[in-house]
Amino acid sequence: MVPRGGLIFGRGGSPQGQLGDDPALSRLHAVIVHSGRGELLVSDVGSANGTFLNGSRVEGATLVRAGDVIELGSTKLKASGPLTGAPPAAGETTPAARPAPAASRPAAAPGSPGSPAPADHR
């Protein structure tokens, strides 16, 4: 869900935008905002690894459509929607990028951020 003011992705952002502490994200990586017409736009904000939409590097604000795949760091997000219409009212969110199924994300190495803690077998 994308809040009215947009969503910033990166290790230095809100928990929702940190994408499970993806180590391949820049501190400030990308942003998704609502256009004046209520469409969703994704922009890279100078990340080291780039932001990709359907496999193409994002250059400037780029329209996101339902079914599009946004790649940020090692995370893939699939847009679901409706993604157009009036921007949400204050405090509301709209459907947008959701994490792709776990099978499309690389597994975290044991002991790395995002990996499960070892089980205590006492």
C-alpha positions as CSV (number, residue, x, y, z in Angstrom):
1,M,0.0,0.0,0.0
2,V,1.2,3.4,-0.9
3,P,0.4,6.2,1.6
4,R,-0.9,9.6,0.4
5,G,2.5,11.2,0.8
6,G,4.3,8.4,-1.1
7,L,6.6,5.6,0.1
8,I,10.4,5.9,0.3
9,F,12.4,2.7,-0.1
10,G,15.8,2.3,1.5
11,R,17.7,1.1,4.5
12,G,17.3,4.5,6.1
13,G,13.5,4.7,5.5
14,S,10.5,3.6,7.4
15,P,10.2,-0.1,8.3
16,Q,7.7,-0.6,5.4
17,G,10.3,0.8,2.9
18,Q,13.3,-1.2,4.3
19,L,12.0,-4.4,2.6
20,G,13.1,-6.8,5.3
21,D,16.5,-5.1,5.7
22,D,17.5,-6.0,2.1
23,P,21.3,-5.4,2.2
24,A,21.4,-4.5,-1.5
25,L,19.2,-1.4,-0.9
26,S,20.9,2.0,-0.7
27,R,20.2,4.2,2.3
28,L,17.8,6.1,0.1
29,H,16.9,4.0,-2.9
30,A,13.6,4.8,-4.6
31,V,10.3,6.4,-4.1
32,I,6.7,5.7,-5.2
33,V,4.3,8.6,-5.3
34,H,0.8,9.4,-6.5
35,S,0.7,11.7,-9.6
36,G,-1.9,14.5,-9.7
37,R,-4.2,12.2,-11.6
38,G,-3.8,9.4,-9.0
39,E,-1.4,7.2,-10.9
40,L,1.6,5.7,-9.2
41,L,5.1,6.7,-10.3
42,V,8.4,5.1,-9.3
43,S,11.7,7.1,-9.3
44,D,15.2,6.0,-8.4
45,V,16.8,8.6,-6.0
46,G,20.4,8.0,-6.8
47,S,20.8,4.4,-5.5
48,A,24.0,2.5,-6.1
49,N,22.3,-0.6,-7.6
50,G,19.5,1.1,-9.6
51,T,15.8,0.6,-9.7
52,F,14.2,-1.5,-12.4
53,L,10.7,-1.7,-13.8
54,N,9.9,-4.8,-15.8
55,G,13.7,-5.3,-16.3
56,S,14.5,-1.8,-17.5
57,R,16.4,0.7,-15.4
58,V,14.1,3.5,-14.1
59,E,15.3,6.9,-15.4
60,G,13.1,9.7,-14.0
61,A,9.5,9.3,-12.8
62,T,8.0,6.2,-14.5
63,L,4.4,5.1,-14.5
64,V,3.6,1.9,-12.6
65,R,0.8,-0.3,-14.0
66,A,-0.9,-3.4,-12.4
67,G,1.2,-6.4,-13.0
68,D,4.5,-4.5,-13.3
69,V,7.5,-5.8,-11.4
70,I,9.7,-3.3,-9.6
71,E,13.2,-4.5,-8.6
72,L,14.9,-2.7,-5.7
73,G,18.2,-4.2,-4.4
74,S,17.6,-8.0,-4.3
75,T,13.8,-7.5,-3.8
76,K,11.1,-7.8,-6.5
77,L,7.7,-6.2,-5.9
78,K,4.7,-6.9,-8.1
79,A,2.2,-4.1,-8.5
80,S,-1.4,-5.0,-8.0
81,G,-4.1,-2.6,-8.3
82,P,-6.3,-0.5,-9.3
83,L,-3.4,1.9,-9.6
84,T,-5.2,4.9,-11.0
85,G,-7.9,7.3,-9.8
86,A,-7.9,10.2,-7.4
87,P,-5.1,10.2,-4.8
88,P,-6.2,8.7,-1.5
89,A,-7.6,10.9,1.2
90,A,-5.4,11.8,4.2
91,G,-4.6,8.7,6.2
92,E,-5.7,6.3,3.4
93,T,-3.5,4.1,1.3
94,T,-3.9,2.5,-2.2
95,P,-2.9,-1.0,-3.3
96,A,0.4,-1.0,-5.1
97,A,3.7,-2.9,-4.9
98,R,3.6,-6.1,-2.9
99,P,6.6,-8.4,-2.3
100,A,6.8,-11.0,-4.9
101,P,6.4,-14.6,-3.8
102,A,9.3,-15.8,-1.7
103,A,10.5,-18.2,-4.5
104,S,11.5,-15.1,-6.6
105,R,13.6,-13.6,-3.8
106,P,17.0,-15.0,-3.0
107,A,17.4,-16.7,0.4
108,A,19.4,-14.8,3.0
109,A,22.6,-16.4,4.1
110,P,22.6,-17.8,7.6
111,G,23.5,-15.1,10.1
112,S,22.8,-12.3,7.6
113,P,20.2,-9.6,8.1
114,G,16.8,-11.0,7.1
115,S,17.7,-14.6,7.8
116,P,15.8,-16.5,10.5
117,A,17.5,-16.8,13.9
118,P,18.9,-20.2,14.7
119,A,16.6,-22.5,16.6
120,D,17.3,-23.1,20.2
121,H,17.2,-26.9,20.7
122,R,17.4,-27.2,24.4
